[in-house]
């Protein structure tokens, strides 16, 4: 996530939402989407909800781990893991 403002000028939640904005266009190209649910500080887990085609795609775990989680961990250093919720 490229930003001219210090990453710590924004809350963790705001930075997660911003990072998801960066990647959601790629999901939307295939009829899917993603939304931020919450960040659990104690476990450092970000919870997201997969929407549209992503909910029923057999490759959703690959998209989650190889794409969304990898990008979010790189963009928001506080995240240790990303988990999908219903």
C-alpha positions as CSV (number, residue, x, y, z in Angstrom):
1,X,0.0,0.0,0.0
2,X,1.7,3.2,-1.1
3,X,0.9,6.2,0.9
4,X,2.6,9.5,1.4
5,X,1.2,9.9,4.9
6,X,2.8,7.8,7.7
7,X,1.0,4.5,8.0
8,X,0.6,5.2,11.7
9,X,-1.5,8.3,11.0
10,X,-4.5,6.0,10.5
11,X,-6.0,3.3,12.7
12,X,-5.4,-0.3,12.0
13,X,-8.9,-0.7,10.7
14,X,-8.6,2.3,8.4
15,X,-5.4,0.8,6.9
16,X,-7.0,-2.6,6.4
17,X,-10.0,-1.0,4.6
18,X,-7.6,1.0,2.5
19,X,-5.6,-2.1,1.6
20,X,-8.8,-4.0,0.7
21,X,-9.8,-1.1,-1.6
22,X,-6.5,-1.6,-3.5
23,X,-7.3,-5.2,-4.3
24,X,-11.1,-5.4,-4.5
25,X,-11.1,-4.3,-8.1
26,X,-9.4,-7.5,-9.0
27,X,-12.1,-9.5,-7.2
28,X,-14.8,-7.5,-8.7
29,X,-13.5,-8.3,-12.2
30,X,-14.6,-11.9,-11.5
31,X,-17.9,-11.0,-9.9
32,X,-16.6,-11.2,-6.3
33,X,-15.9,-8.7,-3.6
34,X,-14.6,-8.5,0.0
35,X,-15.5,-6.4,3.0
36,X,-13.7,-5.8,6.3
37,X,-15.5,-7.2,9.4
38,X,-13.1,-6.6,12.3
39,X,-9.5,-6.8,13.6
40,X,-8.8,-8.7,16.8
41,X,-5.9,-7.0,18.5
42,X,-5.1,-9.8,20.9
43,X,-4.7,-12.5,18.2
44,X,-3.7,-10.0,15.4
45,X,-6.3,-11.6,13.1
46,X,-8.2,-9.6,10.5
47,X,-11.7,-11.0,9.7
48,X,-13.1,-10.4,6.3
49,X,-16.3,-11.4,4.5
50,X,-16.1,-12.7,0.9
51,X,-19.0,-11.6,-1.2
52,X,-20.5,-12.4,-4.6
53,X,-18.8,-15.1,-6.7
54,X,-16.0,-15.3,-4.0
55,X,-18.5,-16.9,-1.6
56,X,-19.0,-20.0,-3.7
57,X,-15.8,-20.2,-5.7
58,X,-13.9,-23.5,-5.1
59,X,-10.6,-21.5,-5.3
60,X,-11.6,-19.1,-2.5
61,X,-8.9,-20.3,-0.1
62,X,-6.2,-19.8,-2.7
63,X,-7.5,-16.3,-3.3
64,X,-7.7,-15.7,0.5
65,X,-4.2,-17.0,1.5
66,X,-2.2,-16.3,-1.7
67,X,-3.8,-13.0,-2.5
68,X,-5.8,-11.2,0.1
69,X,-3.9,-12.4,3.2
70,X,-0.4,-11.9,1.6
71,X,-1.3,-8.4,0.5
72,X,-2.9,-7.3,3.9
73,X,0.1,-8.7,5.9
74,X,2.5,-6.7,3.8
75,X,0.4,-3.6,3.9
76,X,-0.6,-3.7,7.6
77,X,2.3,-5.0,9.8
78,X,0.0,-5.6,12.8
79,X,-1.8,-8.4,11.0
80,X,-0.6,-12.0,11.6
81,X,-3.5,-13.8,9.9
82,X,-6.6,-13.2,7.8
83,X,-9.7,-15.3,8.4
84,X,-13.0,-15.4,6.4
85,X,-16.3,-15.1,8.3
86,X,-19.9,-15.7,7.1
